[in-house]
């Protein structure tokens, strides 16, 4: 009896200590992750990150503190699925299905349909997780209470505060809206000016709007946007702001200009000037995802090179790490544990970015998948009152259990996933489509259905391609492939539109638009033509009298154009490794307008030059290109282009006393002139030179004296 009481007391003491330690650890975790404010009720930070492994058709949990895979849940899903975690559940998120599993039992609970067939932005925050369907303008809260909240329009990348308020920005009307934790209705306290683009971030756990049109940052308050903090740089409309600040710097990526900027944001809350922005050059020609920030690190993914880059607050590159795996671009995710996780597209690897120093560790999920069955590592049992002391437990351990562990739970078969890597190529009156296998989701795939506008066909479950014949050349077709099994038909996957036609045909003619100003500037733009199945190399653009240019975009400017000119644009394409083909010509005639008003010229000063006179004029061509010339006593300056203040030197002349100088200006709109009479100046004073007439008079006076 005493022994039982003693062990009961020990158990109670250990339980009390465990509760105290757990509470302290939770509070420490809150402080470390920037959530130092005491909450009304104790909440635990979600540790680690879940990733979906295509090959294993399972979700795996990566512990960021140990860089190990420590749990596995066998959940059917399409390749490339995301995983979101809440307090008690995890969710495998596909484009056409959301499957919930219990994080304790690692068993499938239920599946629901999403509000839109698109890949959502996942947010793991207090009260969530949330799935933000940005194109559809829908926000799904998977936590308690679950809800689907309409945002009213398409959204930029959202952010969420530590207490669980989700902030969104409507890209169509500039509204800045909030969805508090547990709410089902959004309110919009602020709005960007009409026509301004932007994005959201957090500074000091409070929402801030980046105005990419006004190149400024604004706090969001109950009365709207606060005063703007100038960035000190010019951004392109596609610039992306990080989710939060790193110290006193905020990361903004401008992929169009191949730069990452770190902006001093201390001026938002302090009455002092901001420091100069730090700009880091990014690889030219690459496509980037990010930036994403932790407490001390900024991370970006170079999708073209398949690399994750980490920087500190000063812009110093901390690491460059290759992302293993195959498929589409890697994914960035911010964990609640102050780490950044980079998933390979197939879930075979997870790169764990240390949020304090930017170091990166590669966790091989495929390796763990080959050695781990469903379930989490077992924990040691809690001591009870009728158990022997720890010393006796060590002495009385049973021999190792030689029985095999029970098989993992098997979920009920569901319809297959979408086929992967669907692609199509055009032929003469035909299209050849190919794909990689879809996930069978627990039941063998019995066939694939291939559909297009005007027809469909079915092939066997082992097929990886089909050829569609009898199509109309020159007509675009979108081909969709779906998989079937005994549980039903899965979601479809489509290839890009292709146009059947004879192989290696030159591209069609672009539609050209051209505008001209009176100053001779011609602005040209055009639409991409039908490339006839080829790959665009560049465009050849010409304007009469200005030669031909090679242009990679769809616009160009020419200057010095006069009269009526013809603009031509041709697309240059390539098929595979073959030679280039120049497409049909798109053209447009443009006439440089003649100014309605004649030009004007005013002589401001006439002064002595090193070799004669210098006539200073003010020329106004009324928007047209102008030439000016000055004249004195039959001697003329060179005719030169003029606009505004212009100097016209008249060389090799001599003069004396008051003289008369004239100046003329000519444009396509007419001619203007001005005259000036006076004594030329020199260093601010009058200059008297003996002019031609004075010399003649002096010579005649000397001749009379001789007579």
C-alpha positions as CSV (number, residue, x, y, z in Angstrom):
1,X,0.0,0.0,0.0
2,X,2.8,2.4,0.9
3,X,4.5,1.5,-2.3
4,X,1.4,2.3,-4.3
5,X,1.0,5.6,-2.6
6,X,4.6,6.4,-3.1
7,X,4.4,5.7,-6.9
8,X,1.1,7.6,-7.1
9,X,2.7,10.6,-5.5
10,X,5.7,10.2,-7.9
11,X,3.3,10.0,-10.9
12,X,1.4,13.1,-9.7
13,X,4.7,15.0,-9.2
14,X,6.0,14.0,-12.6
15,X,2.7,15.0,-14.2
16,X,2.8,18.4,-12.6
17,X,6.4,18.9,-13.6
18,X,5.6,17.8,-17.2
19,X,2.7,20.3,-17.4
20,X,4.9,23.2,-16.1
21,X,7.7,22.3,-18.5
22,X,5.3,22.0,-21.4
23,X,3.8,25.4,-20.6
24,X,7.3,27.0,-20.3
25,X,8.4,25.5,-23.6
26,X,5.3,26.7,-25.3
27,X,5.8,30.3,-24.0
28,X,9.5,30.1,-25.0
29,X,8.4,29.0,-28.4
30,X,6.0,32.0,-28.6
31,X,8.8,34.4,-27.7
32,X,11.3,32.9,-30.1
33,X,8.9,33.2,-33.0
34,X,8.0,36.7,-32.3
35,X,4.7,36.0,-30.5
36,X,5.7,37.3,-27.1
37,X,2.3,38.8,-26.3
38,X,0.5,36.7,-23.7
39,X,-2.5,35.1,-25.4
40,X,-5.9,34.7,-23.7
41,X,-5.4,30.9,-23.8
42,X,-2.3,28.9,-24.3
43,X,-1.7,27.9,-27.9
44,X,1.1,25.8,-29.3
45,X,3.2,26.7,-32.3
46,X,3.1,24.1,-35.1
47,X,6.5,22.5,-35.3
48,X,7.9,21.1,-38.5
49,X,6.4,20.8,-42.0
50,X,4.4,18.2,-44.0
51,X,5.2,17.4,-47.6
52,X,3.4,15.1,-50.1
53,X,5.6,12.5,-51.7
54,X,4.3,11.5,-55.2
55,X,6.1,8.2,-55.4
56,X,4.9,6.9,-52.0
57,X,1.5,8.5,-52.3
58,X,1.9,9.6,-48.7
59,X,2.3,12.7,-46.5
60,X,5.5,12.9,-44.5
61,X,6.3,15.1,-41.5
62,X,9.8,16.7,-41.4
63,X,11.0,17.9,-38.0
64,X,13.0,21.0,-38.8
65,X,14.9,20.9,-35.5
66,X,16.3,17.5,-36.2
67,X,16.1,17.5,-40.0
68,X,14.5,14.1,-39.9
69,X,11.3,12.5,-41.2
70,X,9.4,11.4,-38.1
71,X,5.8,10.5,-39.3
72,X,4.0,9.2,-42.4
73,X,0.4,9.2,-43.3
74,X,-0.7,7.1,-46.3
75,X,-3.2,9.4,-48.1
76,X,-4.3,9.1,-51.7
77,X,-3.7,12.2,-53.7
78,X,-2.6,13.6,-57.0
79,X,1.0,14.2,-57.8
80,X,2.2,17.7,-56.8
81,X,-0.3,17.9,-53.9
82,X,0.4,20.3,-51.0
83,X,-0.1,19.5,-47.3
84,X,-1.4,21.9,-44.7
85,X,-1.5,21.2,-41.0
86,X,-3.7,22.4,-38.2
87,X,-3.9,21.6,-34.5
88,X,-5.2,18.1,-34.8
89,X,-5.5,17.4,-38.5
90,X,-3.5,17.5,-41.7
91,X,-4.9,18.1,-45.2
92,X,-3.7,16.8,-48.5
93,X,-4.6,19.6,-50.9
94,X,-5.2,18.8,-54.6
95,X,-6.7,21.1,-57.3
96,X,-9.9,19.1,-57.1
97,X,-10.0,17.6,-53.7
98,X,-9.0,18.2,-50.0
99,X,-8.4,15.1,-47.9
100,X,-8.2,15.3,-44.1
101,X,-6.2,12.9,-42.0
102,X,-5.8,12.7,-38.2
103,X,-2.3,13.7,-37.1
104,X,-2.6,11.4,-34.0
105,X,-3.8,8.2,-35.8
106,X,-2.5,9.1,-39.2
107,X,-5.6,7.8,-40.8
108,X,-7.8,9.3,-43.5
109,X,-10.9,11.1,-42.1
110,X,-12.8,12.5,-45.1
111,X,-12.5,14.3,-48.4
112,X,-14.2,17.6,-49.5
113,X,-14.4,19.5,-52.8
114,X,-12.6,22.9,-53.0
115,X,-14.4,26.0,-54.2
116,X,-12.3,26.3,-57.4
117,X,-10.1,24.0,-59.5
118,X,-6.8,25.8,-58.9
119,X,-3.7,25.4,-56.7
120,X,-4.3,27.5,-53.5
121,X,-1.9,29.5,-51.4
122,X,-1.5,27.6,-48.1
123,X,-1.3,29.5,-44.8
124,X,-0.5,27.7,-41.6
125,X,-1.5,30.2,-38.8
126,X,-3.4,30.3,-35.6
127,X,-7.1,29.5,-36.2
128,X,-6.3,27.9,-39.6
129,X,-4.9,26.5,-41.8
130,X,-6.3,28.6,-44.6
131,X,-6.3,27.9,-48.3
132,X,-6.5,31.1,-50.4
133,X,-7.8,30.6,-54.0
134,X,-6.3,33.8,-55.4
135,X,-7.8,33.7,-58.9
136,X,-11.3,32.7,-57.7
137,X,-11.2,35.1,-54.7
138,X,-12.2,32.5,-52.2
139,X,-10.7,31.8,-48.7
140,X,-11.2,28.4,-47.1
141,X,-10.6,28.0,-43.4
142,X,-10.0,24.3,-42.6
143,X,-9.7,24.9,-38.8
144,X,-12.6,25.2,-36.3
145,X,-15.0,26.6,-37.3
146,X,-14.5,25.6,-41.0
147,X,-15.8,28.2,-43.5
148,X,-15.5,29.4,-47.1
149,X,-15.3,33.2,-47.2
150,X,-15.7,35.0,-50.6
151,X,-13.3,37.9,-51.1
152,X,-15.2,39.3,-54.0
153,X,-12.4,39.4,-56.5
154,X,-8.9,38.1,-57.4
155,X,-6.2,38.5,-54.7
156,X,-2.5,39.1,-54.5
157,X,-0.4,37.0,-52.0
158,X,-2.0,37.3,-48.5
159,X,-0.3,37.6,-45.1
160,X,-1.5,36.7,-41.6
161,X,-0.6,38.1,-38.2
162,X,0.5,35.8,-35.3
163,X,-2.9,36.1,-33.6
164,X,-4.6,34.8,-36.7
165,X,-5.9,37.7,-38.8
166,X,-5.6,37.1,-42.5
167,X,-5.0,40.2,-44.7
168,X,-5.7,40.2,-48.4
169,X,-5.4,42.7,-51.3
170,X,-7.9,42.8,-54.2
171,X,-5.9,43.3,-57.4
172,X,-9.0,44.4,-59.3
173,X,-10.0,47.4,-57.1
174,X,-7.2,47.8,-54.7
175,X,-9.2,47.0,-51.5
176,X,-7.2,45.9,-48.5
177,X,-9.3,43.6,-46.4
178,X,-9.0,41.6,-43.1
179,X,-10.5,38.3,-42.0
180,X,-10.2,38.0,-38.2
181,X,-9.6,34.7,-36.6
182,X,-12.8,32.7,-36.5
183,X,-14.7,35.2,-38.6
184,X,-16.8,34.4,-41.7
185,X,-17.1,37.9,-43.1
186,X,-14.3,40.2,-44.4
187,X,-14.0,43.9,-43.8
188,X,-12.0,46.3,-46.0
189,X,-10.6,49.3,-44.1
190,X,-8.3,50.6,-46.8
191,X,-7.9,50.9,-50.5
192,X,-5.0,51.8,-52.9
193,X,-5.6,54.6,-55.4
194,X,-7.3,53.6,-58.6
195,X,-5.0,52.0,-61.1
196,X,-2.2,51.4,-58.5
197,X,-0.8,47.9,-58.1
198,X,0.6,46.5,-54.9
199,X,1.1,43.8,-52.3
200,X,0.9,43.1,-48.6
201,X,3.5,42.5,-46.0
202,X,3.9,42.6,-42.2
203,X,6.1,45.0,-40.3
204,X,6.0,44.6,-36.5
205,X,3.2,42.0,-37.0
206,X,1.0,44.8,-38.5
207,X,-0.1,45.0,-42.1
208,X,1.7,47.3,-44.5
209,X,0.8,47.9,-48.2
210,X,3.5,48.1,-50.9
211,X,2.3,50.5,-53.6
212,X,4.3,49.4,-56.7
213,X,2.9,52.2,-58.8
214,X,3.7,55.0,-56.3
215,X,6.9,53.2,-55.1
216,X,6.0,53.7,-51.5
217,X,5.0,51.8,-48.3
218,X,1.9,52.5,-46.2
219,X,0.7,51.3,-42.8
220,X,-2.9,50.0,-42.8
221,X,-5.1,51.4,-40.1
222,X,-8.8,51.6,-39.2
223,X,-9.1,54.9,-41.1
224,X,-7.3,53.7,-44.3
225,X,-3.7,53.9,-45.5
226,X,-1.2,55.9,-43.5
227,X,1.4,58.3,-44.9
228,X,3.6,56.9,-47.6
229,X,7.3,56.0,-47.0
230,X,9.2,56.5,-50.3
231,X,11.2,53.5,-51.3
232,X,14.0,55.4,-53.0
233,X,13.8,53.1,-56.0
234,X,11.6,52.6,-59.1
235,X,9.7,49.2,-59.2
236,X,8.2,47.4,-62.1
237,X,4.5,46.3,-61.8
238,X,5.5,42.7,-61.2
239,X,7.6,43.4,-58.1
240,X,6.9,41.1,-55.1
241,X,7.3,42.0,-51.4
242,X,8.3,39.5,-48.7
243,X,5.8,38.3,-46.1
244,X,7.5,40.2,-43.3
245,X,10.5,42.4,-42.5
246,X,14.0,41.2,-41.5
247,X,15.0,43.6,-38.8
248,X,14.7,47.1,-40.2
249,X,14.8,45.9,-43.8
250,X,12.0,44.6,-46.1
251,X,12.8,42.5,-49.1
252,X,11.3,43.3,-52.5
253,X,12.1,41.2,-55.6
254,X,11.9,42.9,-59.0
255,X,12.4,40.0,-61.5
256,X,11.9,42.2,-64.5
257,X,15.0,44.2,-63.5
258,X,16.8,41.2,-62.1
259,X,17.1,42.8,-58.6
260,X,16.4,42.0,-55.0
261,X,16.0,45.2,-52.9
262,X,16.3,45.5,-49.1
263,X,14.4,48.6,-48.1
264,X,15.0,50.5,-44.8
265,X,11.5,50.6,-43.2
266,X,12.4,52.2,-39.9
267,X,10.9,55.5,-41.2
268,X,7.4,53.9,-41.0
269,X,7.4,54.3,-37.2
270,X,10.3,56.6,-36.5
271,X,10.7,60.3,-37.4
272,X,14.1,59.9,-39.1
273,X,15.2,59.5,-42.8
274,X,15.5,56.1,-44.2
275,X,18.9,54.6,-45.2
276,X,19.7,54.0,-48.8
277,X,18.1,50.8,-50.3
278,X,20.4,47.8,-50.7
279,X,20.1,46.2,-54.1
280,X,21.3,42.7,-55.0
281,X,21.7,41.6,-58.6
282,X,19.9,38.4,-59.5
283,X,20.6,36.0,-62.4
284,X,19.5,37.3,-65.7
285,X,17.0,35.2,-67.6
286,X,15.8,33.3,-64.5
287,X,12.3,33.0,-63.1
288,X,12.0,33.5,-59.3
289,X,9.6,32.5,-56.5
290,X,9.7,34.7,-53.4
291,X,11.0,36.4,-51.5
292,X,10.0,34.8,-48.2
293,X,11.4,36.0,-44.8
294,X,12.1,34.5,-41.4
295,X,13.4,36.5,-38.4
296,X,16.9,37.0,-39.9
297,X,16.9,35.4,-43.4
298,X,15.4,36.1,-46.8
299,X,14.9,33.1,-49.1
300,X,14.2,32.9,-52.9
301,X,13.9,30.1,-55.3
302,X,15.5,30.4,-58.8
303,X,13.0,28.2,-60.6
304,X,15.0,28.2,-63.8
305,X,18.2,26.9,-62.1
306,X,16.3,24.9,-59.5
307,X,18.2,26.6,-56.6
308,X,17.2,28.1,-53.3
309,X,19.1,31.3,-52.4
310,X,19.3,32.8,-48.9
311,X,20.4,36.3,-47.9
312,X,20.8,38.2,-44.6
313,X,19.4,41.7,-43.9
314,X,22.5,43.3,-45.5
315,X,21.9,41.5,-48.8
316,X,24.8,39.2,-48.3
317,X,24.4,35.8,-49.9
318,X,24.4,33.1,-47.2
319,X,23.9,30.0,-49.3
320,X,23.0,28.6,-52.7
321,X,21.6,25.1,-52.7
322,X,20.4,22.9,-55.5
323,X,16.9,21.6,-55.0
324,X,16.8,17.8,-56.0
325,X,13.8,16.2,-57.6
326,X,12.0,16.3,-60.9
327,X,8.9,18.1,-62.3
328,X,7.7,21.6,-61.9
329,X,9.3,24.4,-59.8
330,X,10.0,23.9,-56.1
331,X,7.7,25.4,-53.5
332,X,8.5,27.9,-50.7
333,X,6.7,27.6,-47.3
334,X,7.1,29.5,-44.1
335,X,6.8,27.4,-41.0
336,X,5.5,28.5,-37.6
337,X,8.8,27.4,-36.2
338,X,10.8,30.3,-37.8
339,X,12.1,28.0,-40.5
340,X,11.6,28.2,-44.3
341,X,10.8,24.9,-46.1
342,X,11.5,24.3,-49.8
343,X,9.7,21.3,-51.3
344,X,10.8,19.7,-54.5
345,X,7.8,19.5,-56.8
346,X,7.6,15.7,-56.4
347,X,8.0,15.7,-52.6
348,X,11.2,13.7,-52.8
349,X,13.2,16.2,-50.9
350,X,12.7,19.1,-48.5
351,X,15.3,21.8,-47.9
352,X,15.1,23.2,-44.4
353,X,16.4,26.8,-44.2
354,X,17.5,27.9,-40.7
355,X,15.7,31.1,-40.0
356,X,18.5,32.5,-37.9
357,X,21.6,32.1,-40.1
358,X,20.3,31.0,-43.5
359,X,22.1,27.6,-43.6
360,X,20.3,24.9,-45.6
361,X,19.9,21.2,-44.9
362,X,18.5,18.7,-47.4
363,X,16.1,16.1,-46.0
364,X,15.8,13.1,-48.3
365,X,12.1,12.1,-48.1
366,X,12.4,9.3,-50.7
367,X,15.0,7.6,-48.5
368,X,12.7,7.8,-45.5
369,X,9.7,6.6,-47.6
370,X,11.6,3.4,-48.5
371,X,12.3,2.5,-44.9
372,X,9.3,3.8,-43.0
373,X,5.7,2.5,-42.8
374,X,2.7,4.6,-41.9
375,X,2.8,5.9,-38.3
376,X,4.9,8.0,-36.0
377,X,7.8,6.8,-33.7
378,X,6.4,5.3,-30.5
379,X,6.8,7.2,-27.3
380,X,7.9,5.6,-24.0
381,X,4.8,4.8,-21.8
382,X,4.1,7.0,-18.8
383,X,4.9,5.4,-15.4
384,X,1.9,4.3,-13.4
385,X,1.5,3.4,-9.7
386,X,1.6,-0.4,-10.2
387,X,4.8,-0.3,-12.4
388,X,8.2,-1.2,-10.8
389,X,10.8,1.5,-10.3
390,X,13.0,2.4,-13.4
391,X,15.8,0.2,-12.1
392,X,13.6,-2.8,-12.0
393,X,12.2,-2.0,-15.5
394,X,15.7,-2.2,-16.8
395,X,16.3,-5.5,-15.1
396,X,13.0,-7.1,-16.1
397,X,12.8,-6.0,-19.8
398,X,11.1,-8.6,-22.0
399,X,13.0,-10.0,-24.9
400,X,12.7,-8.1,-28.2
401,X,9.3,-8.5,-29.9
402,X,9.9,-10.6,-33.0
403,X,6.4,-10.2,-34.3
404,X,6.0,-7.9,-37.3
405,X,4.3,-4.6,-36.9
406,X,0.7,-4.5,-38.1
407,X,0.3,-3.2,-41.6
408,X,-0.5,0.5,-42.0
409,X,-4.1,1.4,-42.4
410,X,-5.2,1.3,-46.0
411,X,-7.6,4.0,-47.2
412,X,-10.6,3.2,-49.3
413,X,-9.9,3.4,-53.1
414,X,-10.9,6.7,-54.6
415,X,-10.9,8.0,-58.2
416,X,-7.4,8.4,-59.7
417,X,-5.4,11.6,-59.8
418,X,-4.8,13.7,-62.8
419,X,-2.3,12.4,-65.5
420,X,1.1,14.1,-65.2
421,X,3.1,16.0,-67.8
422,X,0.4,16.1,-70.5
423,X,1.9,17.5,-73.7
424,X,0.7,17.7,-77.3
425,X,2.5,18.3,-80.6
426,X,0.8,19.2,-83.9
427,X,1.0,17.3,-87.2
428,X,-0.7,17.6,-90.6
429,X,-4.3,17.3,-89.7
430,X,-3.4,15.5,-86.4
431,X,-2.2,16.0,-82.8
432,X,0.0,13.6,-80.9
433,X,-0.6,13.7,-77.1
434,X,1.4,12.0,-74.4
435,X,1.3,11.8,-70.6
436,X,2.8,10.2,-67.5
437,X,0.8,7.9,-65.3
438,X,-1.8,9.2,-62.9
439,X,-1.9,8.1,-59.3
440,X,-4.2,5.1,-59.0
441,X,-5.4,6.0,-55.5
442,X,-5.8,2.5,-54.4
443,X,-7.3,0.9,-57.5
444,X,-5.7,-0.1,-60.8
445,X,-6.2,2.4,-63.6
446,X,-8.4,0.8,-66.3
447,X,-8.2,3.4,-69.0
448,X,-7.6,7.0,-70.1
449,X,-10.1,9.2,-71.8
450,X,-8.7,11.7,-74.3
451,X,-11.1,14.6,-75.3
452,X,-10.9,17.6,-77.5
453,X,-13.3,20.0,-79.2
454,X,-15.4,17.9,-81.4
455,X,-14.4,14.4,-80.3
456,X,-13.0,11.9,-77.7
457,X,-11.4,8.5,-77.6
458,X,-10.5,6.0,-74.9
459,X,-7.2,4.0,-74.6
460,X,-6.1,1.3,-72.1
461,X,-4.7,1.9,-68.7
462,X,-1.2,1.1,-69.7
463,X,-1.2,3.6,-72.5
464,X,1.0,6.7,-72.3
465,X,-0.1,8.5,-75.5
466,X,-2.5,8.7,-78.4
467,X,-2.7,10.2,-81.9
468,X,-5.8,12.2,-82.9
469,X,-6.4,12.3,-86.6
470,X,-8.9,14.1,-88.9
471,X,-8.4,17.5,-87.4
472,X,-8.7,20.8,-89.3
473,X,-5.4,22.5,-90.0
474,X,-5.1,26.0,-88.7
475,X,-7.6,25.5,-85.9
476,X,-6.4,25.5,-82.3
477,X,-7.3,22.5,-80.1
478,X,-7.0,21.9,-76.4
479,X,-6.6,18.2,-75.5
480,X,-7.6,16.9,-72.1
481,X,-6.7,13.5,-70.5
482,X,-8.5,11.9,-67.5
483,X,-7.8,8.6,-65.8
484,X,-10.4,5.9,-64.8
485,X,-10.4,3.2,-62.2
486,X,-13.0,1.1,-60.4
487,X,-13.8,4.0,-58.1
488,X,-14.6,6.5,-60.8
489,X,-13.1,9.1,-63.1
490,X,-10.4,11.4,-61.9
491,X,-9.6,15.1,-62.6
492,X,-8.5,16.1,-66.1
493,X,-5.2,17.5,-67.1
494,X,-4.8,19.6,-70.3
495,X,-1.9,20.3,-72.7
496,X,-1.4,23.8,-74.1
497,X,-3.4,24.6,-77.2
498,X,-1.8,23.3,-80.4
499,X,-2.7,24.0,-84.1
500,X,-2.5,21.2,-86.6
501,X,-0.8,21.9,-89.9
502,X,2.1,20.9,-92.1
503,X,5.4,20.7,-90.2
504,X,7.9,23.6,-90.1
505,X,5.5,26.3,-91.3
506,X,6.5,29.9,-90.9
507,X,4.6,32.0,-88.3
508,X,1.6,34.1,-89.3
509,X,1.7,37.9,-89.6
510,X,1.6,40.0,-86.4
511,X,-1.1,42.7,-86.0
512,X,0.9,45.9,-85.9
513,X,-0.1,49.2,-84.2
514,X,2.0,52.4,-84.8
515,X,1.7,56.0,-83.4
516,X,3.8,59.0,-84.4
517,X,4.5,62.4,-82.7
518,X,5.3,65.7,-84.4
519,X,8.9,65.3,-83.0
520,X,9.5,62.3,-85.3
521,X,9.1,59.6,-82.6
522,X,7.2,56.4,-83.8
523,X,6.0,53.9,-81.2
524,X,5.3,50.4,-82.5
525,X,3.6,47.5,-80.8
526,X,2.2,44.2,-82.1
527,X,0.5,41.0,-81.0
528,X,2.1,37.6,-81.1
529,X,1.0,35.8,-84.3
530,X,0.1,32.2,-84.8
531,X,3.5,30.5,-84.4
532,X,2.3,27.4,-86.3
533,X,3.7,25.1,-83.7
534,X,7.2,26.7,-83.7
535,X,9.1,28.3,-80.8
536,X,9.5,32.1,-81.0
537,X,13.1,33.2,-81.3
538,X,12.6,37.0,-81.8
539,X,11.0,39.6,-84.0
540,X,12.4,41.6,-86.9
541,X,11.1,45.2,-86.8
542,X,11.8,47.9,-89.3
543,X,10.7,51.5,-90.1
544,X,11.4,53.2,-93.5
545,X,14.8,54.9,-93.3
546,X,15.8,53.4,-89.9
547,X,16.9,49.9,-90.8
548,X,15.9,46.7,-89.0
549,X,16.1,45.7,-85.4
550,X,15.9,42.4,-83.5
551,X,13.4,42.6,-80.7
552,X,12.5,40.0,-78.1
553,X,9.4,41.8,-76.7
554,X,6.3,43.1,-78.5
555,X,7.1,46.9,-78.7
556,X,9.8,49.2,-80.0
557,X,10.4,53.0,-80.4
558,X,12.1,54.8,-83.4
559,X,13.2,58.4,-83.5
560,X,14.0,60.9,-86.3
561,X,11.2,59.5,-88.6
562,X,9.8,62.0,-91.1
563,X,7.0,62.0,-93.6
564,X,5.1,58.8,-94.2
565,X,6.9,55.6,-93.2
566,X,6.0,51.9,-93.3
567,X,6.5,49.8,-90.2
568,X,7.0,46.0,-90.6
569,X,7.2,43.2,-88.1
570,X,8.0,39.5,-88.7
571,X,8.3,36.7,-86.2
572,X,11.3,34.4,-86.4
573,X,10.5,30.8,-85.1
574,X,12.4,27.5,-84.8
575,X,11.3,23.9,-84.7
576,X,13.4,21.8,-82.4
577,X,17.1,22.0,-83.3
578,X,16.4,23.0,-86.9
579,X,17.1,26.3,-88.7
580,X,15.0,29.4,-88.0
581,X,12.1,30.4,-90.2
582,X,11.0,34.0,-90.8
583,X,7.2,34.4,-90.7
584,X,4.7,36.5,-92.7
585,X,5.0,40.3,-92.5
586,X,2.7,42.5,-90.5
587,X,2.8,46.1,-91.5
588,X,1.4,49.5,-90.8
589,X,1.8,52.9,-92.4
590,X,2.3,55.9,-90.2
591,X,2.6,59.6,-91.0
592,X,4.6,62.0,-88.8
593,X,2.2,64.9,-88.2
594,X,3.2,68.4,-89.4
595,X,3.0,71.0,-86.6
596,X,0.1,73.4,-87.0
597,X,2.1,76.4,-85.7
598,X,5.3,77.8,-87.3
599,X,8.5,77.7,-85.2
600,X,9.8,80.7,-83.3
601,X,13.4,81.9,-82.5
602,X,14.6,84.7,-80.3
603,X,18.2,86.1,-80.1
604,X,19.1,86.5,-76.5
605,X,22.7,87.7,-76.7
606,X,25.5,88.3,-79.2
607,X,29.0,88.1,-77.9
608,X,32.6,87.9,-79.1
609,X,33.9,84.4,-79.7
610,X,37.4,83.1,-80.1
611,X,37.2,83.3,-83.9
612,X,34.2,85.7,-84.5
613,X,30.7,86.1,-83.2
614,X,28.6,83.8,-81.0
615,X,24.8,84.3,-81.4
616,X,22.8,82.8,-78.5
617,X,19.2,82.0,-79.4
618,X,16.2,80.3,-77.9
619,X,14.5,78.0,-80.4
620,X,11.0,76.5,-80.3
621,X,10.1,74.1,-83.0
622,X,6.5,73.6,-81.7
623,X,7.0,69.9,-81.3
624,X,8.9,69.3,-84.6
625,X,12.6,68.8,-85.4
626,X,14.2,72.2,-86.1
627,X,17.4,73.6,-87.6
628,X,18.7,77.1,-86.9
629,X,21.2,79.5,-88.6
630,X,22.6,83.0,-87.8
631,X,23.9,85.6,-90.3
632,X,25.9,88.8,-90.1
633,X,27.0,91.0,-93.0
634,X,26.8,88.1,-95.5
635,X,28.6,85.6,-93.2
636,X,26.5,82.6,-91.9
637,X,26.8,80.1,-89.1
638,X,26.5,76.4,-89.8
639,X,22.9,75.1,-89.9
640,X,22.4,72.9,-86.9
641,X,19.6,71.2,-85.0
642,X,18.2,73.4,-82.3
643,X,15.8,73.2,-79.4
644,X,15.7,75.6,-76.5
645,X,18.9,77.5,-75.7
646,X,21.3,77.1,-78.7
647,X,24.7,78.7,-79.6
648,X,25.3,79.6,-83.3
649,X,28.9,80.7,-83.9
650,X,29.7,82.9,-87.0
651,X,33.5,82.4,-87.6
652,X,36.1,84.5,-89.4
653,X,34.3,87.9,-89.2
654,X,35.4,91.3,-88.0
655,X,33.2,94.1,-86.8
656,X,33.1,97.4,-85.0
657,X,30.5,99.4,-83.1
658,X,26.8,98.6,-83.4
659,X,26.0,95.7,-85.8
660,X,22.8,93.8,-86.9
661,X,22.5,90.0,-86.7
662,X,19.6,87.9,-87.9
663,X,18.7,84.3,-86.9
664,X,16.3,81.9,-88.7
665,X,14.6,78.6,-87.7
666,X,13.1,76.0,-90.0
667,X,10.8,73.0,-89.4
668,X,8.3,71.1,-91.4
669,X,5.7,73.5,-90.1
670,X,7.4,76.7,-91.5
671,X,10.1,79.2,-90.9
672,X,10.7,81.8,-88.2
673,X,13.3,84.6,-87.8
674,X,14.6,87.3,-85.4
675,X,17.1,90.2,-85.7
676,X,19.3,92.0,-83.2
677,X,21.1,95.3,-83.3
678,X,23.7,96.4,-80.8
679,X,27.3,96.2,-79.7
680,X,28.5,92.6,-79.1
681,X,29.6,92.0,-75.5
682,X,32.8,90.6,-74.1
683,X,33.0,89.5,-70.5
684,X,29.9,91.6,-69.7
685,X,31.2,94.8,-71.5
686,X,30.9,96.2,-74.9
687,X,33.5,95.4,-77.5
688,X,34.5,97.8,-80.3
689,X,36.2,96.2,-83.2
690,X,37.0,97.8,-86.5
691,X,34.6,96.3,-88.9
692,X,34.9,96.1,-92.7
693,X,33.3,99.5,-93.3
694,X,35.6,101.2,-90.7
695,X,38.7,99.8,-92.4
696,X,37.5,101.0,-95.8
697,X,36.9,104.5,-94.4
698,X,40.4,104.6,-92.7
699,X,42.1,103.5,-96.0
700,X,40.3,106.3,-98.0
701,X,41.3,109.0,-95.4
702,X,44.9,108.0,-95.7
703,X,44.7,108.2,-99.5
704,X,43.4,111.8,-99.3
705,X,46.2,112.9,-97.0
706,X,48.7,111.6,-99.4
707,X,47.2,113.7,-102.2
